Amino acid sequence: MHEGRDLDELSHCLARFYPGEDRLFSAICWERRWRSPVWFALRLVVDHVFHQRTGELGHCREAWRRERAERAEARELPERLRAAGL
């Protein structure tokens, strides 16, 4: 389990090479997989590495889903605070 967090950190580091992005590289690969053969291949490579290291299948898709859920939660938090009168 700990190794998965290390790989997520590696993914954050890789994403820094893509200008203006502070996201998981694997999530970016999933999101852009149909834009070009390069992104499609990168997604396959990243998924393969995670499968080899952690046994996780579909890592890029799951990283993208986690990111999307975190963004939705971040948008909802101020609304919940306003509703609570804080």
C-alpha positions as a printed NumPy array, in Angstrom:
array([[  0.   ,   0.   ,   0.   ],
       [  2.81 ,   2.402,   0.885],
       [  4.403,   1.824,  -2.519],
       [  1.191,   3.038,  -4.178],
       [  1.509,   6.368,  -2.385],
       [  5.129,   6.602,  -3.554],
       [  3.95 ,   5.969,  -7.1  ],
       [  1.284,   8.682,  -6.727],
       [  4.036,  11.076,  -5.653],
       [  6.061,  10.029,  -8.697],
       [  2.982,  10.737, -10.796],
       [  2.731,  14.246,  -9.278],
       [  6.411,  14.818, -10.111],
       [  5.917,  13.673, -13.7  ],
       [  2.943,  16.016, -14.058],
       [  5.184,  18.986, -13.244],
       [  6.887,  18.456, -16.596],
       [  3.574,  19.259, -18.25 ],
       [  3.31 ,  23.059, -17.956],
       [  0.575,  24.475, -15.782],
       [ -0.595,  21.163, -14.365],
       [ -0.534,  20.217, -10.697],
       [ -2.273,  16.907, -11.156],
       [ -1.476,  13.234, -11.226],
       [  0.288,  12.375, -14.468],
       [ -1.73 ,   9.169, -14.654],
       [ -5.002,  11.15 , -14.497],
       [ -3.766,  13.412, -17.289],
       [ -2.93 ,  10.313, -19.364],
       [ -6.45 ,   8.96 , -18.887],
       [ -8.107,  12.262, -19.715],
       [ -6.084,  12.8  , -22.9  ],
       [ -5.797,   9.2  , -24.081],
       [ -7.835,   9.824, -27.245],
       [ -6.102,  13.078, -28.23 ],
       [ -3.042,  11.456, -29.731],
       [ -1.292,   8.112, -30.039],
       [  1.387,   9.414, -27.642],
       [ -1.094,   9.973, -24.789],
       [ -2.71 ,   6.614, -25.53 ],
       [  0.68 ,   4.89 , -25.329],
       [  1.623,   6.773, -22.153],
       [ -1.591,   5.639, -20.512],
       [ -0.822,   2.033, -21.422],
       [  2.715,   2.33 , -20.059],
       [  1.604,   3.948, -16.789],
       [ -1.163,   1.373, -16.294],
       [  1.314,  -1.429, -17.006],
       [  3.863,  -0.086, -14.491],
       [  1.223,   0.207, -11.768],
       [ -0.091,  -3.274, -12.572],
       [  3.429,  -4.718, -12.341],
       [  4.259,  -2.864,  -9.101],
       [  0.991,  -2.934,  -7.159],
       [ -1.285,  -5.334,  -9.015],
       [ -3.723,  -2.471,  -9.624],
       [ -5.596,  -2.635, -12.909],
       [ -6.838,   0.569, -14.544],
       [ -4.725,   2.917, -12.424],
       [ -5.049,   5.911, -14.77 ],
       [ -8.83 ,   5.733, -14.797],
       [ -8.965,   5.413, -10.998],
       [ -6.544,   8.329, -10.523],
       [ -8.739,  10.457, -12.784],
       [-11.851,   9.451, -10.803],
       [-10.15 ,  10.246,  -7.471],
       [ -9.078,  13.649,  -8.783],
       [-12.577,  14.391, -10.051],
       [-14.106,  13.417,  -6.69 ],
       [-11.592,  15.587,  -4.799],
       [-12.391,  18.594,  -7.005],
       [-16.129,  18.065,  -6.49 ],
       [-15.63 ,  17.836,  -2.724],
       [-13.505,  21.007,  -2.75 ],
       [-16.314,  22.861,  -4.561],
       [-18.936,  21.57 ,  -2.108],
       [-17.025,  22.466,   1.06 ],
       [-17.582,  26.263,   0.859],
       [-21.278,  25.656,   0.141],
       [-21.577,  23.438,   3.22 ],
       [-19.787,  26.051,   5.343],
       [-22.152,  28.788,   4.128],
       [-25.15 ,  26.566,   4.83 ],
       [-23.838,  25.977,   8.358],
       [-23.468,  29.744,   8.847],
       [-19.675,  29.7  ,   9.113]])
